[in-house]
Amino acid sequence: MRILAIETATAACSVALIDNGTLVAERHEIVGRGHAERLIPMIAELPDGGRADIILVDCGPGSFTGVRVGLAAARALGLAWGVAVRGFSSLALVAAAAAKEGGSVAVALTGGHGELFVQRFAADPLAPLAPLASLPPELAAAQISEPRIHGSGAAALIAARGFGEAQDALPRAADLLLLPEALASLAPAPLYGRAPDAKLPS
């Protein structure tokens, strides 16, 4: 089973080709807002143009644009190749990379309007301990007790809380190898984490 993993929900643009549990190749860049320009060329640089038996894509939470870019590419490739597309969460992917420390894992990713996307996970086996939330740093700090916080929003949460250690991290597609199947089987639909800024006219 060959898997193409796509991660564009955050400032990272990351792809990986995984064959029967072994990483074949990956491309990982911090692009900020340049996902639409870099994603397809990065996939094309993988062996066999990234051709896989299944595609797994980050559904969010993260940048609205980044989430949509990844999902659109995954759906288009899935249709062209005739393969299934499934999703995973950016928070779960960061947690998977940090779970080797044991205990519980807290993840904070930078969100919109000064808020943080936060979630806590049990490490062994990796599983959510609380639902995803989008909160101002002060409220997030009141809810997260783990001394070490992982993710791009970790420093903001630690600053608001006044104690602990921040481990800056962004999701990496190759870390899909660490994600349990239960957390890599989401529907390929946006997981925005908060309501969109745009409102329909009344």
PEPE-V429081 format. One record per residue. N is the residue number from 1. RES is the residue in one small letter. SS is DSSP state (h for helix, s for strand, l for the rest). PHI is phi as a letter, one per 40 degrees, with the letter a starting at -180 (* if undefined). OMEGA is omega as a letter, one per 20 degrees, with the letter a starting at -180 (999 if undefined). Layout:
n-><N;N>
res-><RES;RES>
ss-><SS;SS>
phi-><PHI;PHI>
omega-><OMEGA;OMEGA>
//
This chain:
n-><1;2;3;4;5;6;7;8;9;10;11;12;13;14;15;16;17;18;19;20;21;22;23;24;25;26;27;28;29;30;31;32;33;34;35;36;37;38;39;40;41;42;43;44;45;46;47;48;49;50;51;52;53;54;55;56;57;58;59;60;61;62;63;64;65;66;67;68;69;70;71;72;73;74;75;76;77;78;79;80;81;82;83;84;85;86;87;88;89;90;91;92;93;94;95;96;97;98;99;100;101;102;103;104;105;106;107;108;109;110;111;112;113;114;115;116;117;118;119;120;121;122;123;124;125;126;127;128;129;130;131;132;133;134;135;136;137;138;139;140;141;142;143;144;145;146;147;148;149;150;151;152;153;154;155;156;157;158;159;160;161;162;163;164;165;166;167;168;169;170;171;172;173;174;175;176;177;178;179;180;181;182;183;184;185;186;187;188;189;190;191;192;193;194;195;196;197;198;199;200;201;202>
res-><m;r;i;l;a;i;e;t;a;t;a;a;c;s;v;a;l;i;d;n;g;t;l;v;a;e;r;h;e;i;v;g;r;g;h;a;e;r;l;i;p;m;i;a;e;l;p;d;g;g;r;a;d;i;i;l;v;d;c;g;p;g;s;f;t;g;v;r;v;g;l;a;a;a;r;a;l;g;l;a;w;g;v;a;v;r;g;f;s;s;l;a;l;v;a;a;a;a;a;k;e;g;g;s;v;a;v;a;l;t;g;g;h;g;e;l;f;v;q;r;f;a;a;d;p;l;a;p;l;a;p;l;a;s;l;p;p;e;l;a;a;a;q;i;s;e;p;r;i;h;g;s;g;a;a;a;l;i;a;a;r;g;f;g;e;a;q;d;a;l;p;r;a;a;d;l;l;l;l;p;e;a;l;a;s;l;a;p;a;p;l;y;g;r;a;p;d;a;k;l;p;s>
ss-><l;s;s;s;s;s;s;l;l;l;l;s;s;s;s;s;s;s;s;l;l;s;s;s;s;s;s;s;s;s;l;l;l;l;h;h;h;h;h;h;h;h;h;h;l;l;h;h;h;h;l;l;l;s;s;s;s;s;l;l;l;l;l;h;h;h;h;h;h;h;h;h;h;h;h;h;h;h;h;h;h;l;l;s;s;s;s;s;l;h;h;h;h;h;h;h;h;h;h;h;h;l;l;s;s;s;s;s;s;s;l;l;l;l;s;s;s;s;s;s;s;s;s;l;l;s;s;s;l;l;l;l;s;s;s;s;h;h;h;h;h;h;h;l;l;l;l;s;s;s;l;l;l;h;h;h;h;h;h;h;h;l;l;l;s;s;s;l;l;l;l;l;h;h;h;h;h;h;l;l;h;h;h;l;l;s;l;l;l;l;l;l;l;l;l;l;l;l;l;l;l;l>
phi-><*;b;b;b;b;b;b;b;c;b;c;c;b;a;b;a;b;b;b;f;g;b;c;c;a;a;b;a;b;c;b;g;b;c;c;c;c;c;d;c;d;c;c;c;c;c;d;f;g;g;d;a;c;a;b;b;b;c;c;h;c;i;c;d;c;d;c;c;c;c;c;c;c;c;c;c;c;c;c;c;c;g;b;c;b;b;b;a;b;c;c;c;c;c;c;c;c;c;c;c;c;g;g;b;b;b;b;b;b;c;b;c;f;g;c;b;c;b;a;b;b;c;c;a;c;c;a;c;c;a;c;d;b;b;b;c;d;c;c;c;c;c;b;b;b;d;c;b;b;b;h;c;b;c;c;c;c;c;c;c;c;g;a;h;b;c;b;c;a;b;c;b;d;c;c;d;d;c;c;c;d;c;c;b;b;c;c;c;b;d;b;c;g;a;c;c;c;c;b;c;c;c>
omega-><r;a;r;r;a;r;r;a;a;r;r;r;a;r;r;r;a;a;r;r;r;r;r;a;r;r;a;r;r;a;a;a;a;a;a;a;a;a;a;r;r;r;a;r;r;r;a;r;r;a;a;r;r;r;r;a;r;a;a;j;a;r;r;a;a;r;a;r;a;a;a;r;a;a;a;r;r;r;a;a;a;a;a;r;r;a;r;a;r;r;r;a;r;r;a;a;a;a;a;r;r;a;r;a;r;a;r;r;r;r;r;r;r;r;r;r;a;r;r;a;r;a;a;i;a;a;r;r;a;r;r;r;r;a;r;a;a;r;r;a;a;a;a;a;a;a;a;a;a;r;a;r;a;a;r;r;r;r;a;a;r;r;r;a;r;r;a;a;r;r;r;a;a;r;r;r;a;a;r;a;a;r;r;a;r;r;a;a;a;r;a;r;r;a;r;a;a;r;r;r;a;999>
//
